[in-house]
């Protein structure tokens, strides 16, 4: 299992990169001012950081209970990513609509576009993170 400091490093590094992408890409793709996209990025980041920690902790505990190890197969990485993005979208949709003063339909379209991008980003980020910072194997856990 990952330690709390490792989980914090994971969440913070993920979100710093994400905020930069949302500000730059969001302002260009959606025609919104960078300041507005930055505000949405920061607010979304706060929600996502908390959710990332809770979601990954719960997911790892579920994997440990079901498989005896928190290590993820390729299939499990895809499941992990899709479930994370669906649940995060449900949390962020009202926030985006309110902060940008757009309809829920417009917010949904924006969220779907951002989700498509973040599905790939989340998968790649977690794969790279796991390679740079491998999951430590402790006594009683199997290395898979």
TORPA-4810 file (N, C-alpha, C, O; in nm, 3 decimals):
<nodes>
NODE_1_0.085_-0.119_0.000_0.000_0.000_0.000_0.089_0.124_0.000_0.201_0.122_0.050_X
NODE_2_0.037_0.230_-0.056_0.110_0.356_-0.058_0.094_0.427_0.076_-0.008_0.414_0.144_X
NODE_3_0.196_0.502_0.113_0.192_0.579_0.237_0.112_0.707_0.214_0.087_0.747_0.100_X
NODE_4_0.074_0.771_0.322_0.002_0.898_0.312_0.087_1.004_0.241_0.035_1.073_0.154_X
NODE_5_0.216_1.020_0.276_0.296_1.119_0.202_0.304_1.089_0.051_0.303_1.181_-0.030_X
NODE_6_0.313_0.961_0.014_0.316_0.924_-0.126_0.184_0.960_-0.194_0.184_1.010_-0.306_X
NODE_7_0.073_0.934_-0.127_-0.058_0.967_-0.183_-0.072_1.119_-0.200_-0.132_1.166_-0.297_X
NODE_8_-0.018_1.195_-0.106_-0.024_1.341_-0.116_0.062_1.389_-0.233_0.019_1.475_-0.309_X
NODE_9_0.184_1.333_-0.248_0.270_1.368_-0.362_0.199_1.338_-0.493_0.204_1.418_-0.587_X
NODE_10_0.134_1.224_-0.499_0.061_1.182_-0.619_-0.048_1.284_-0.652_-0.056_1.334_-0.765_X
NODE_11_-0.132_1.315_-0.555_-0.245_1.405_-0.576_-0.200_1.546_-0.613_-0.255_1.606_-0.705_X
NODE_12_-0.100_1.598_-0.543_-0.055_1.735_-0.567_0.011_1.746_-0.704_-0.017_1.841_-0.778_X
NODE_13_0.097_1.652_-0.739_0.162_1.660_-0.871_0.060_1.645_-0.984_0.070_1.714_-1.086_X
NODE_14_-0.037_1.557_-0.966_-0.142_1.540_-1.066_-0.216_1.671_-1.086_-0.240_1.712_-1.200_X
NODE_15_-0.254_1.737_-0.978_-0.335_1.858_-0.986_-0.259_1.979_-1.037_-0.317_2.062_-1.107_X
NODE_16_-0.132_1.993_-1.004_-0.054_2.106_-1.055_-0.048_2.101_-1.207_-0.069_2.201_-1.275_X
NODE_17_-0.019_1.983_-1.259_-0.015_1.966_-1.404_-0.153_1.990_-1.465_-0.166_2.054_-1.569_X
NODE_18_-0.258_1.940_-1.398_-0.394_1.955_-1.449_-0.437_2.102_-1.455_-0.500_2.143_-1.552_X
NODE_19_-0.405_2.181_-1.352_-0.444_2.323_-1.351_-0.381_2.395_-1.469_-0.447_2.473_-1.538_X
NODE_20_-0.254_2.370_-1.492_-0.186_2.435_-1.606_-0.254_2.398_-1.737_-0.273_2.484_-1.824_X
NODE_21_-0.290_2.272_-1.752_-0.355_2.228_-1.875_-0.493_2.290_-1.891_-0.530_2.333_-2.001_X
NODE_22_-0.570_2.296_-1.783_-0.705_2.353_-1.789_-0.698_2.500_-1.828_-0.776_2.546_-1.912_X
NODE_23_-0.607_2.575_-1.769_-0.595_2.718_-1.801_-0.559_2.738_-1.948_-0.623_2.816_-2.019_X
NODE_24_-0.457_2.668_-1.993_-0.408_2.688_-2.130_-0.505_2.631_-2.233_-0.550_2.702_-2.322_X
NODE_25_-0.535_2.504_-2.221_-0.621_2.438_-2.320_-0.765_2.486_-2.311_-0.830_2.508_-2.413_X
NODE_26_-0.816_2.500_-2.189_-0.955_2.541_-2.170_-0.985_2.677_-2.229_-1.090_2.697_-2.291_X
NODE_27_-0.895_2.771_-2.211_-0.918_2.905_-2.265_-0.917_2.903_-2.418_-0.992_2.977_-2.481_X
NODE_28_-0.833_2.820_-2.476_-0.825_2.811_-2.623_-0.940_2.731_-2.682_-1.002_2.773_-2.780_X
NODE_29_-0.969_2.617_-2.623_-1.071_2.528_-2.679_-1.212_2.582_-2.657_-1.296_2.574_-2.747_X
NODE_30_-1.239_2.638_-2.539_-1.375_2.680_-2.505_-1.397_2.830_-2.520_-1.509_2.877_-2.499_X
NODE_31_-1.294_2.905_-2.556_-1.310_3.048_-2.577_-1.341_3.125_-2.450_-1.405_3.230_-2.455_X
NODE_32_-1.298_3.073_-2.337_-1.321_3.140_-2.209_-1.193_3.215_-2.170_-1.083_3.175_-2.209_X
NODE_33_-1.208_3.322_-2.093_-1.087_3.392_-2.047_-1.001_3.299_-1.962_-1.053_3.218_-1.884_X
NODE_34_-0.870_3.309_-1.976_-0.782_3.225_-1.895_-0.806_3.239_-1.745_-0.793_3.142_-1.671_X
NODE_35_-0.841_3.360_-1.700_-0.866_3.381_-1.557_-0.986_3.298_-1.512_-0.982_3.236_-1.406_X
NODE_36_-1.092_3.296_-1.592_-1.210_3.216_-1.558_-1.178_3.068_-1.557_-1.218_2.995_-1.466_X
NODE_37_-1.104_3.023_-1.660_-1.066_2.882_-1.665_-0.971_2.848_-1.551_-0.975_2.738_-1.495_X
NODE_38_-0.885_2.943_-1.516_-0.795_2.922_-1.403_-0.871_2.907_-1.272_-0.838_2.821_-1.190_X
NODE_39_-0.974_2.991_-1.252_-1.056_2.981_-1.131_-1.128_2.847_-1.125_-1.133_2.782_-1.020_X
NODE_40_-1.183_2.805_-1.239_-1.249_2.674_-1.246_-1.145_2.565_-1.221_-1.173_2.467_-1.151_X
NODE_41_-1.027_2.581_-1.279_-0.921_2.482_-1.260_-0.880_2.468_-1.114_-0.863_2.357_-1.065_X
NODE_42_-0.865_2.580_-1.045_-0.825_2.576_-0.904_-0.935_2.516_-0.818_-0.909_2.430_-0.734_X
NODE_43_-1.060_2.562_-0.839_-1.171_2.507_-0.761_-1.188_2.357_-0.789_-1.207_2.277_-0.697_X
NODE_44_-1.180_2.321_-0.916_-1.191_2.180_-0.954_-1.076_2.100_-0.894_-1.094_1.985_-0.852_X
NODE_45_-0.959_2.161_-0.892_-0.842_2.094_-0.836_-0.860_2.063_-0.688_-0.823_1.955_-0.641_X
NODE_46_-0.916_2.158_-0.615_-0.939_2.135_-0.472_-1.034_2.016_-0.451_-1.009_1.929_-0.369_X
NODE_47_-1.143_2.016_-0.527_-1.239_1.906_-0.519_-1.171_1.775_-0.564_-1.183_1.672_-0.498_X
NODE_48_-1.101_1.783_-0.676_-1.038_1.663_-0.732_-0.927_1.609_-0.643_-0.908_1.488_-0.634_X
NODE_49_-0.852_1.698_-0.577_-0.744_1.653_-0.490_-0.800_1.571_-0.374_-0.749_1.463_-0.343_X
NODE_50_-0.903_1.622_-0.313_-0.966_1.549_-0.202_-1.024_1.418_-0.254_-1.007_1.313_-0.192_X
NODE_51_-1.093_1.425_-0.367_-1.154_1.305_-0.424_-1.048_1.203_-0.467_-1.066_1.083_-0.447_X
NODE_52_-0.938_1.251_-0.526_-0.830_1.161_-0.568_-0.779_1.081_-0.450_-0.763_0.959_-0.459_X
NODE_53_-0.752_1.148_-0.340_-0.702_1.079_-0.222_-0.802_0.974_-0.173_-0.767_0.858_-0.152_X
NODE_54_-0.927_1.016_-0.155_-1.029_0.925_-0.103_-1.057_0.809_-0.199_-1.067_0.694_-0.156_X
NODE_55_-1.069_0.840_-0.327_-1.099_0.739_-0.427_-0.987_0.636_-0.436_-1.012_0.516_-0.433_X
NODE_56_-0.861_0.682_-0.449_-0.749_0.590_-0.461_-0.728_0.507_-0.335_-0.694_0.390_-0.343_X
NODE_57_-0.749_0.568_-0.220_-0.739_0.493_-0.094_-0.844_0.382_-0.091_-0.812_0.267_-0.061_X
NODE_58_-0.967_0.416_-0.124_-1.075_0.316_-0.127_-1.051_0.209_-0.232_-1.075_0.091_-0.207_X
NODE_59_-1.005_0.251_-0.350_-0.981_0.155_-0.458_-0.868_0.059_-0.421_-0.879_-0.061_-0.443_X
NODE_60_-0.760_0.114_-0.363_-0.649_0.028_-0.323_-0.691_-0.070_-0.213_-0.651_-0.186_-0.215_X
NODE_61_-0.770_-0.024_-0.119_-0.819_-0.114_-0.013_-0.908_-0.224_-0.073_-0.901_-0.340_-0.032_X
NODE_62_-0.990_-0.186_-0.170_-1.075_-0.287_-0.235_-0.990_-0.389_-0.310_-1.015_-0.509_-0.300_X
NODE_63_-0.888_-0.342_-0.383_-0.799_-0.435_-0.453_-0.724_-0.524_-0.355_-0.709_-0.644_-0.379_X
NODE_64_-0.677_-0.467_-0.246_-0.606_-0.546_-0.146_-0.697_-0.654_-0.088_-0.654_-0.768_-0.069_X
NODE_65_-0.820_-0.618_-0.061_-0.915_-0.715_-0.006_-0.950_-0.823_-0.109_-0.958_-0.941_-0.075_X
NODE_66_-0.972_-0.782_-0.235_-1.013_-0.877_-0.339_-0.898_-0.959_-0.395_-0.914_-1.078_-0.423_X
NODE_67_-0.780_-0.896_-0.413_-0.669_-0.961_-0.482_-0.547_-0.988_-0.395_-0.454_-1.057_-0.437_X
NODE_68_-0.546_-0.934_-0.275_-0.429_-0.950_-0.189_-0.317_-0.852_-0.220_-0.211_-0.858_-0.157_X
NODE_69_-0.338_-0.762_-0.318_-0.236_-0.665_-0.357_-0.305_-0.544_-0.420_-0.407_-0.558_-0.488_X
NODE_70_-0.249_-0.423_-0.397_-0.306_-0.304_-0.460_-0.258_-0.283_-0.603_-0.296_-0.184_-0.667_X
NODE_71_-0.174_-0.373_-0.655_-0.124_-0.358_-0.792_-0.238_-0.374_-0.891_-0.330_-0.453_-0.870_X
NODE_72_-0.229_-0.297_-1.002_-0.337_-0.294_-1.101_-0.292_-0.356_-1.233_-0.185_-0.323_-1.285_X
NODE_73_-0.373_-0.445_-1.286_-0.350_-0.497_-1.421_-0.389_-0.386_-1.520_-0.443_-0.283_-1.479_X
NODE_74_-0.362_-0.408_-1.647_-0.402_-0.309_-1.748_-0.553_-0.291_-1.748_-0.602_-0.178_-1.756_X
NODE_75_-0.627_-0.399_-1.740_-0.773_-0.391_-1.737_-0.820_-0.314_-1.614_-0.909_-0.229_-1.624_X
NODE_76_-0.760_-0.344_-1.500_-0.799_-0.275_-1.377_-0.764_-0.127_-1.383_-0.835_-0.045_-1.325_X
NODE_77_-0.656_-0.090_-1.450_-0.622_0.051_-1.467_-0.730_0.124_-1.547_-0.765_0.238_-1.516_X
NODE_78_-0.781_0.058_-1.649_-0.888_0.119_-1.731_-1.013_0.137_-1.646_-1.075_0.243_-1.648_X
NODE_79_-1.052_0.034_-1.571_-1.169_0.042_-1.482_-1.149_0.153_-1.379_-1.238_0.234_-1.356_X
NODE_80_-1.031_0.157_-1.319_-0.997_0.258_-1.219_-1.015_0.398_-1.276_-1.075_0.484_-1.212_X
NODE_81_-0.963_0.421_-1.395_-0.968_0.552_-1.459_-1.111_0.593_-1.494_-1.152_0.705_-1.465_X
NODE_82_-1.186_0.503_-1.553_-1.324_0.535_-1.594_-1.412_0.564_-1.473_-1.486_0.662_-1.473_X
NODE_83_-1.405_0.480_-1.370_-1.485_0.504_-1.250_-1.447_0.635_-1.182_-1.533_0.708_-1.133_X
NODE_84_-1.318_0.665_-1.180_-1.275_0.791_-1.120_-1.333_0.909_-1.195_-1.387_1.001_-1.133_X
NODE_85_-1.323_0.909_-1.327_-1.371_1.022_-1.406_-1.523_1.039_-1.397_-1.572_1.152_-1.393_X
NODE_86_-1.597_0.930_-1.395_-1.743_0.940_-1.382_-1.780_1.004_-1.249_-1.862_1.096_-1.245_X
NODE_87_-1.721_0.956_-1.142_-1.757_1.009_-1.010_-1.710_1.154_-0.994_-1.779_1.235_-0.933_X
NODE_88_-1.593_1.187_-1.048_-1.545_1.325_-1.039_-1.635_1.418_-1.120_-1.664_1.529_-1.076_X
NODE_89_-1.679_1.374_-1.237_-1.769_1.457_-1.319_-1.898_1.489_-1.245_-1.948_1.602_-1.253_X
NODE_90_-1.951_1.393_-1.175_-2.073_1.417_-1.098_-2.051_1.522_-0.989_-2.143_1.598_-0.956_X
NODE_91_-1.931_1.525_-0.935_-1.900_1.626_-0.833_-1.876_1.765_-0.894_-1.910_1.866_-0.832_X
NODE_92_-1.817_1.769_-1.014_-1.774_1.897_-1.071_-1.877_1.968_-1.160_-1.869_2.089_-1.176_X
NODE_93_-1.972_1.896_-1.216_-2.067_1.956_-1.310_-2.137_2.080_-1.254_-2.138_2.184_-1.321_X
NODE_94_-2.195_2.074_-1.136_-2.261_2.196_-1.084_-2.160_2.310_-1.060_-2.192_2.427_-1.082_X
NODE_95_-2.042_2.277_-1.017_-1.939_2.377_-0.992_-1.902_2.453_-1.119_-1.893_2.576_-1.118_X
NODE_96_-1.882_2.381_-1.228_-1.847_2.442_-1.356_-1.958_2.535_-1.404_-1.932_2.648_-1.444_X
NODE_97_-2.082_2.488_-1.398_-2.195_2.569_-1.445_-2.207_2.698_-1.365_-2.228_2.804_-1.423_X
NODE_98_-2.195_2.689_-1.236_-2.211_2.807_-1.150_-2.095_2.904_-1.169_-2.117_3.024_-1.185_X
NODE_99_-1.973_2.853_-1.167_-1.856_2.942_-1.175_-1.845_3.013_-1.309_-1.804_3.129_-1.314_X
NODE_100_-1.882_2.946_-1.418_-1.870_3.008_-1.550_-1.999_3.076_-1.595_-2.003_3.140_-1.700_X
NODE_101_-2.106_3.061_-1.516_-2.234_3.122_-1.552_-2.290_3.066_-1.681_-2.346_3.138_-1.763_X
NODE_102_-2.275_2.936_-1.698_-2.325_2.870_-1.819_-2.433_2.770_-1.780_-2.446_2.733_-1.664_X
NODE_103_-2.508_2.727_-1.879_-2.615_2.630_-1.853_-2.554_2.495_-1.815_-2.437_2.468_-1.842_X
NODE_104_-2.636_2.412_-1.754_-2.588_2.278_-1.719_-2.558_2.197_-1.845_-2.470_2.110_-1.844_X
NODE_105_-2.630_2.224_-1.953_-2.602_2.155_-2.080_-2.465_2.196_-2.132_-2.385_2.112_-2.173_X
NODE_106_-2.437_2.328_-2.131_-2.305_2.375_-2.175_-2.195_2.321_-2.083_-2.088_2.282_-2.129_X
NODE_107_-2.223_2.320_-1.954_-2.126_2.265_-1.858_-2.104_2.116_-1.883_-1.992_2.067_-1.871_X
NODE_108_-2.211_2.046_-1.918_-2.199_1.903_-1.948_-2.112_1.880_-2.071_-2.027_1.791_-2.072_X
NODE_109_-2.134_1.960_-2.177_-2.053_1.947_-2.298_-1.906_1.975_-2.265_-1.817_1.901_-2.307_X
NODE_110_-1.882_2.082_-2.189_-1.745_2.116_-2.149_-1.685_2.004_-2.065_-1.571_1.964_-2.085_X
NODE_111_-1.763_1.954_-1.971_-1.716_1.847_-1.883_-1.686_1.720_-1.962_-1.587_1.652_-1.934_X
NODE_112_-1.770_1.686_-2.059_-1.746_1.566_-2.140_-1.617_1.580_-2.221_-1.539_1.484_-2.233_X
NODE_113_-1.594_1.698_-2.277_-1.470_1.721_-2.352_-1.349_1.712_-2.260_-1.248_1.650_-2.294_X
NODE_114_-1.358_1.773_-2.144_-1.248_1.767_-2.049_-1.229_1.626_-1.995_-1.116_1.582_-1.973_X
NODE_115_-1.338_1.554_-1.975_-1.328_1.417_-1.927_-1.257_1.328_-2.029_-1.175_1.244_-1.992_X
NODE_116_-1.289_1.346_-2.156_-1.222_1.267_-2.260_-1.071_1.291_-2.255_-0.992_1.197_-2.263_X
NODE_117_-1.033_1.416_-2.241_-0.891_1.448_-2.229_-0.832_1.386_-2.103_-0.726_1.324_-2.107_X
NODE_118_-0.902_1.403_-1.990_-0.848_1.356_-1.862_-0.850_1.204_-1.847_-0.775_1.150_-1.765_X
NODE_119_-0.933_1.135_-1.923_-0.925_0.989_-1.923_-0.785_0.944_-1.967_-0.723_0.858_-1.905_X
NODE_120_-0.739_1.005_-2.074_-0.606_0.972_-2.123_-0.499_1.023_-2.027_-0.406_0.950_-1.992_X
NODE_121_-0.513_1.147_-1.983_-0.415_1.207_-1.890_-0.404_1.125_-1.761_-0.293_1.097_-1.716_X
NODE_122_-0.517_1.088_-1.703_-0.516_1.012_-1.578_-0.448_0.877_-1.595_-0.367_0.837_-1.512_X
NODE_123_-0.481_0.809_-1.703_-0.420_0.678_-1.730_-0.269_0.691_-1.744_-0.194_0.616_-1.682_X
NODE_124_-0.225_0.785_-1.827_-0.081_0.803_-1.852_-0.011_0.851_-1.726_0.097_0.801_-1.692_X
NODE_125_-0.069_0.948_-1.656_-0.007_0.999_-1.534_0.014_0.887_-1.434_0.123_0.873_-1.379_X
NODE_126_-0.090_0.807_-1.409_-0.078_0.700_-1.309_0.020_0.592_-1.352_0.092_0.537_-1.269_X
NODE_127_0.025_0.561_-1.479_0.121_0.464_-1.529_0.264_0.515_-1.506_0.349_0.442_-1.455_X
NODE_128_0.289_0.639_-1.544_0.422_0.698_-1.526_0.455_0.710_-1.377_0.566_0.679_-1.336_X
NODE_129_0.358_0.754_-1.297_0.381_0.769_-1.153_0.419_0.635_-1.091_0.513_0.628_-1.011_X
NODE_130_0.348_0.530_-1.127_0.378_0.397_-1.072_0.515_0.347_-1.115_0.579_0.271_-1.043_X
NODE_131_0.560_0.388_-1.232_0.694_0.348_-1.278_0.802_0.427_-1.203_0.905_0.371_-1.166_X
NODE_132_0.777_0.556_-1.181_0.875_0.640_-1.111_0.876_0.608_-0.961_0.982_0.602_-0.898_X
NODE_133_0.757_0.588_-0.904_0.741_0.559_-0.762_0.667_0.427_-0.746_0.546_0.428_-0.723_X
NODE_134_0.736_0.314_-0.758_0.668_0.183_-0.749_0.598_0.165_-0.614_0.640_0.220_-0.512_X
NODE_135_0.492_0.087_-0.617_0.420_0.057_-0.494_0.508_-0.032_-0.407_0.550_-0.140_-0.451_X
NODE_136_0.537_0.013_-0.286_0.622_-0.070_-0.199_0.548_-0.197_-0.156_0.429_-0.194_-0.127_X
NODE_137_0.622_-0.307_-0.152_0.565_-0.433_-0.107_0.607_-0.452_0.038_0.726_-0.452_0.070_X
NODE_138_0.510_-0.469_0.124_0.537_-0.490_0.267_0.509_-0.634_0.302_0.441_-0.706_0.229_X
NODE_139_0.562_-0.675_0.414_0.538_-0.814_0.455_0.388_-0.840_0.467_0.314_-0.757_0.518_X
NODE_140_0.347_-0.955_0.421_0.205_-0.991_0.424_0.132_-0.957_0.295_0.020_-1.004_0.274_X
NODE_141_0.195_-0.876_0.208_0.136_-0.842_0.079_0.207_-0.920_-0.029_0.326_-0.948_-0.020_X
NODE_142_0.132_-0.955_-0.132_0.192_-1.023_-0.246_0.232_-0.919_-0.349_0.163_-0.818_-0.364_X
NODE_143_0.343_-0.942_-0.422_0.383_-0.847_-0.527_0.323_-0.885_-0.659_0.420_-0.915_-0.729_X
NODE_144_0.239_-0.896_-0.713_0.166_-0.944_-0.818_0.208_-0.977_-0.943_0.128_-1.019_-1.026_X
</nodes>
